C-alpha cells in the first residue's frame, strides 16, 4: 500500500531526462525546483559507502510538470490533452497481482489493477514489459488504499519506467477514458466479479464471502458433538463477524463512491454491493449464556473447539473464563512453588491447546481452586516455565487478603493459608516498578478491590483511578520476593504519596 521507493544514479537521471553531463549541470542551475540528491538507504550488509542518488518519483514527477521534459516525465502527471477523444473499455485482464481492467485512451492503454498491495503497479508494469507489451499499455494504475480528492487514490507505474511509482488521479484517468470507472470494496474485490463487469451494467448484489473464522464457527455450530450452549455461542460470534463484514463493506462504498467532492462529481461507481436481505443477523445475546457456551468449548477436546477458542481469544476474550496469559520461571522455594504444589495433572483441553501457543508443553495441569488451566514448557534456552491464565476472581470462603508477594507477577496470600496468582483481566498485565512514565495502576486497582472483597470479580476498566497511595507503593522498585502485608497495603491506600 502506498508509493514504492526507487532511486536513480546520476547516470540514470541523465538517461531518464535525455541529457548529457553538461545538460545535467545546466538543469540544476536553471531549475530551482529540480530535486536535490539524497543518500540511498545504507545497508550494513553490503559494506559499501552510501552513494549520492535521486528519488525516482521526485525526478519523474518534476519532469512531467516541466515543459522542457514533460514528454519524458510521468505519463499521468503530464498536462492532459485538450479535448481528448472518448476512450473505451478494452476488457478484463488477469495479472500476477490480481484482476485488472484495460482502457483505451488518447495516451494509449491504461491498465487499472484492482489491488492495493505495495508495489502492485511496478510488478504488473514490469511483467508487461518483460512479456513484450502486446496490448500497448502505457501505464499501470493500482489502488493506493485511500481516498483521493476526485475518487479512490491511485499509484501508477509507466511501462517506460516500471520501477518508478507515483501518485495518480482517479479523476484524470476517468477524463481520459471518458466515463465513470468501477471500484470494488475490499471483500468484493473478486476476480469473478471484475471479469464479468461491463460498462453500463448495474452493480450486482453479492453475498459477502465468509472468512476462515466465520467458517470455523459455523462448523462448530453445526456439529452435534458440542452442546447447545456451545453451538449458540459459536453462532452468535459467527453472526457478529458477518454483520461486521457487511457493515464494513457498506461503509467502504459510502466513502469511496461518494457522489462528489465539493462541486465536482466523482467519476466512480461501485462494481458490486453486498447482499443485505438478512442483515443484520441476531447476535450479542445473553452474555451469561454465551460465557457458559464458551466455557464448555474451553473444556472440550475436539480440534474445532481449539480453533473456535483461538478466534474468541483474539476477538472477544471477555466472554472467556480466563484472565491474562502469564509466564513465570520454574523455581523451587518461591511463592509460586507453593502454588504449583497444589496443581493437579490432567489431560489437555482446548484451553490448554490455545494456552500452549503452538509451543511444546511438557505437562498439563489445572488449579483445583480456580479451575485455571496451567502448563509447564521447556521455555527459551531450555529453562522451564509455568504458563497459565490468571483467574478473573479468587475463591473467598470467608477469607481475606493477607499479603501480596511480588515475584515475576503479583501473588496473593489469604488468611486461610492459600496462595493464588492475582486475578487480572485478559487484556491487562500486573507489574510493579518504574514504568518510564507509566505507573502500575493495574496492580494497585486489583489489590484495592481484593482488600475489600477477596472474592470480587476484578474490573480494570478504570484502573487509572486506583488509590494514589497504592499506585505509589507499586511504583517502587521492589526486589523479587518482596512481601507487602495487609497492614502495609491498607496504610498505603489511606496515605497520599508525598509530592517531590
Residue pairs with C-beta under 8 A, 6 or more apart in sequence:
1 116
1 117
1 118
1 144
1 145
2 118
2 144
2 145
2 155
3 57
3 144
3 155
3 165
3 166
3 167
4 118
4 119
4 121
4 122
4 155
4 165
5 55
5 56
5 57
6 55
6 56
6 57
6 163
6 164
6 165
7 38
7 40
7 53
7 54
7 55
7 56
8 16
8 53
8 54
8 55
8 56
8 59
9 51
9 53
10 24
10 37
10 52
10 54
13 24
13 54
13 59
14 20
14 21
14 23
14 24
16 59
16 60
16 63
16 72
16 161
17 23
17 24
17 27
17 59
17 63
17 69
17 72
18 69
18 72
19 26
19 27
27 34
28 34
31 62
31 66
33 62
34 62
35 54
35 55
35 58
35 59
35 62
37 52
37 53
37 54
38 52
38 53
38 54
38 55
39 50
39 51
39 52
39 53
40 50
40 51
40 53
42 48
42 49
42 50
56 161
56 163
56 164
57 164
57 165
57 166
60 73
60 74
60 77
60 161
60 164
60 166
61 73
61 74
61 77
61 166
62 69
62 73
63 69
63 70
63 72
63 73
63 74
64 70
64 73
64 74
64 75
64 77
64 78
65 73
65 77
66 73
70 78
70 79
71 78
74 156
74 158
74 164
74 166
74 168
75 107
75 138
75 139
75 156
75 158
75 160
76 139
76 141
76 156
76 166
76 168
76 169
76 172
76 173
77 166
77 168
80 172
80 175
80 176
81 106
81 107
84 105
84 106
84 175
84 176
84 178
85 106
85 178
86 177
86 178
86 179
87 103
87 104
87 105
87 106
87 176
87 177
87 178
87 179
88 103
88 104
88 177
88 178
89 101
89 102
89 103
89 104
89 177
89 179
89 198
89 199
90 101
90 102
90 103
90 104
90 109
90 135
91 101
91 102
92 99
92 100
92 101
92 102
92 194
92 195
92 197
93 99
93 100
93 101
93 102
93 111
93 135
94 100
94 191
95 111
95 113
95 124
95 127
96 123
96 124
96 127
97 113
97 115
97 117
97 120
97 123
97 124
97 142
98 113
98 114
98 115
98 117
98 120
98 189
98 191
99 113
99 114
99 115
99 189
99 190
99 191
99 194
99 195
100 111
100 112
100 113
100 114
100 124
100 140
100 194
101 111
101 112
101 114
101 182
101 194
101 197
102 109
102 110
102 111
102 112
102 135
102 137
103 109
103 110
103 111
103 112
103 173
103 176
103 177
103 181
104 177
105 176
105 177
106 176
107 138
107 139
107 176
108 136
108 137
108 138
108 139
109 135
109 136
109 137
109 138
110 137
110 138
110 139
110 140
110 141
110 173
110 176
110 177
111 124
111 128
111 135
111 137
111 139
111 140
111 141
112 140
112 141
112 142
112 154
112 173
112 181
113 120
113 121
113 124
113 140
113 141
113 142
113 143
114 143
114 183
114 184
114 189
114 194
115 142
115 143
115 189
116 142
116 143
116 144
116 145
116 186
117 142
119 165
120 142
120 143
120 155
121 140
121 141
121 142
121 155
121 156
121 157
121 165
122 157
122 162
122 163
122 164
122 165
124 140
124 142
124 157
125 137
125 139
125 140
125 157
125 158
125 159
125 162
126 157
126 162
126 163
128 135
128 137
128 140
128 159
128 162
129 159
129 162
133 159
137 159
138 158
138 159
138 160
139 156
139 157
139 158
139 159
139 168
140 156
140 157
140 158
140 159
140 162
141 154
141 155
141 156
141 168
141 173
142 154
142 155
142 156
142 157
143 152
143 153
143 154
143 155
144 152
144 153
144 154
144 155
144 167
145 153
146 152
146 153
147 153
147 255
147 256
148 154
148 167
148 169
148 170
148 171
149 169
149 171
149 261
150 169
150 170
150 171
150 172
150 174
150 261
150 264
150 266
150 267
151 169
151 170
151 171
151 174
151 181
151 183
151 256
151 266
151 267
151 268
152 170
152 183
152 256
152 268
153 167
153 170
154 167
154 168
154 169
154 170
154 173
155 165
155 166
155 167
155 168
156 165
156 166
156 167
156 168
157 163
157 164
157 165
157 166
158 164
170 181
170 266
170 267
170 268
171 264
171 266
171 267
173 181
174 180
174 181
174 267
174 268
175 267
179 199
179 267
180 267
180 268
180 269
181 267
181 268
181 269
182 197
182 268
182 269
182 270
182 271
183 256
183 257
183 268
183 269
183 270
183 271
184 190
184 193
184 194
184 270
184 271
184 272
185 249
185 252
185 253
185 256
185 270
185 272
185 274
186 249
186 252
187 208
187 209
187 245
187 248
187 249
187 274
188 206
188 208
188 249
188 271
188 272
188 273
188 274
190 209
193 204
193 206
193 271
193 272
194 271
196 204
197 271
203 269
203 270
203 271
203 272
203 273
204 272
204 273
205 272
205 273
205 274
205 275
206 272
206 273
206 274
206 275
207 274
207 275
208 242
208 245
208 246
208 249
208 274
208 275
210 218
210 242
211 241
211 245
213 238
213 241
213 311
213 315
214 238
214 241
214 242
214 245
216 304
216 307
216 308
216 311
217 234
217 235
217 237
217 238
217 241
217 308
217 311
218 234
218 235
218 238
219 304
220 226
220 230
220 231
220 234
220 297
220 304
220 305
220 307
220 308
221 231
221 232
221 234
221 235
221 238
222 231
223 231
223 302
223 304
225 302
226 234
226 296
226 297
226 300
226 302
226 304
226 305
227 293
227 296
229 289
229 292
229 293
229 296
230 293
230 294
230 296
230 297
230 300
230 305
231 293
232 285
232 289
232 290
232 293
233 289
233 290
233 292
233 293
233 294
233 297
233 319
234 293
234 297
234 308
236 282
236 283
236 284
236 285
236 290
237 283
237 311
237 312
237 315
237 316
239 280
239 281
239 282
239 283
240 283
240 284
241 315
242 281
243 279
243 280
243 281
243 283
246 274
246 276
246 279
246 280
247 280
249 274
250 273
250 274
250 276
253 270
253 273
256 268
257 266
257 268
257 269
257 270
258 266
259 265
259 266
260 266
287 319
290 319
291 319
291 320
291 321
294 309
294 312
294 319
294 320
294 321
295 320
295 321
297 305
297 308
297 309
297 312
297 350
298 305
298 309
298 320
298 321
298 322
298 349
298 350
298 351
298 373
299 349
299 350
299 351
300 349
300 350
301 347
301 348
301 349
301 350
302 350
305 350
306 350
306 353
306 354
308 350
309 320
309 350
309 351
309 353
309 354
310 354
312 319
312 320
313 320
313 354
313 426
317 426
317 427
318 425
318 426
320 426
321 371
321 392
322 351
322 372
322 373
322 389
322 390
322 391
322 392
322 426
323 389
323 390
323 391
323 392
323 423
323 424
323 425
323 426
323 458
324 389
324 390
324 424
324 425
324 426
324 427
324 428
324 429
324 430
325 355
325 387
325 388
325 389
325 390
326 387
326 388
326 389
326 390
326 409
326 421
326 424
326 429
327 379
327 385
327 386
327 387
327 408
328 336
328 385
328 386
328 407
328 408
328 409
329 379
329 383
329 384
329 385
329 386
329 408
330 340
330 376
330 383
330 384
330 385
330 386
331 337
334 407
334 481
335 405
335 407
335 411
335 413
335 419
335 481
336 386
336 407
336 408
336 411
338 419
339 367
339 411
339 419
339 420
339 421
340 365
340 374
340 386
342 367
342 368
342 369
343 365
343 366
343 367
343 368
343 374
344 365
344 366
344 367
344 368
345 363
345 364
345 365
346 364
346 365
346 366
347 364
348 356
348 361
348 364
348 375
349 373
351 373
351 389
352 361
352 364
352 373
352 375
355 373
355 375
355 387
355 388
355 389
356 375
356 377
356 387
359 377
360 377
360 378
361 375
361 376
361 377
362 375
362 376
362 377
362 378
362 384
363 375
363 376
364 373
364 374
364 375
365 373
365 374
365 375
365 376
366 372
366 373
366 374
367 374
367 388
367 391
369 395
369 418
369 420
370 391
370 394
370 395
370 420
372 388
372 389
372 390
372 391
372 421
373 388
373 389
374 386
374 387
374 388
375 386
375 387
375 388
376 384
376 385
376 386
376 387
377 384
377 385
377 387
378 384
379 385
388 421
390 409
390 421
390 422
390 423
390 424
390 430
391 420
391 421
391 423
392 423
392 425
392 457
392 458
393 423
393 455
393 456
393 457
393 458
394 412
394 414
394 420
394 423
394 450
394 454
394 455
395 418
395 455
396 453
396 454
396 455
397 416
397 455
398 416
399 414
399 415
399 416
399 418
399 454
400 414
400 415
400 451
400 454
400 486
401 412
401 413
401 414
401 415
401 447
401 450
401 451
401 454
401 486
401 489
402 413
402 414
402 415
402 485
402 486
403 412
403 413
403 483
403 484
403 485
403 486
403 489
404 410
404 411
404 412
404 413
404 422
404 447
404 483
404 484
404 489
405 411
405 412
405 413
405 419
405 481
405 482
405 483
405 484
406 432
406 478
406 479
406 480
406 481
406 482
406 483
406 484
407 480
407 481
408 480
409 421
409 422
409 430
409 431
410 421
410 422
410 430
410 432
410 443
410 446
410 447
411 419
411 420
411 421
411 422
412 419
412 420
412 421
412 422
412 450
413 419
413 483
414 420
414 454
422 430
422 443
422 446
422 447
422 450
423 446
423 450
423 457
423 458
424 430
424 442
424 446
424 458
424 460
425 458
425 459
425 460
428 442
428 460
428 463
429 442
430 440
430 442
430 443
430 446
431 440
431 442
431 443
432 440
432 443
432 474
432 475
432 476
432 478
433 440
433 474
433 475
433 476
433 477
433 478
434 475
434 477
435 475
439 471
439 474
439 475
440 471
440 474
440 475
441 463
441 464
441 465
441 466
441 471
442 460
442 463
442 466
443 474
444 463
444 466
444 467
444 470
444 471
444 473
444 474
445 458
445 460
445 462
445 463
445 465
445 466
446 458
446 460
447 470
447 474
447 489
448 466
448 467
448 470
448 493
449 456
449 458
449 459
450 456
451 486
451 489
451 490
451 493
467 492
467 493
468 496
468 497
469 491
469 492
469 493
469 494
469 495
469 496
469 497
470 489
470 492
470 493
471 497
472 492
472 497
473 484
473 488
473 489
473 492
478 484
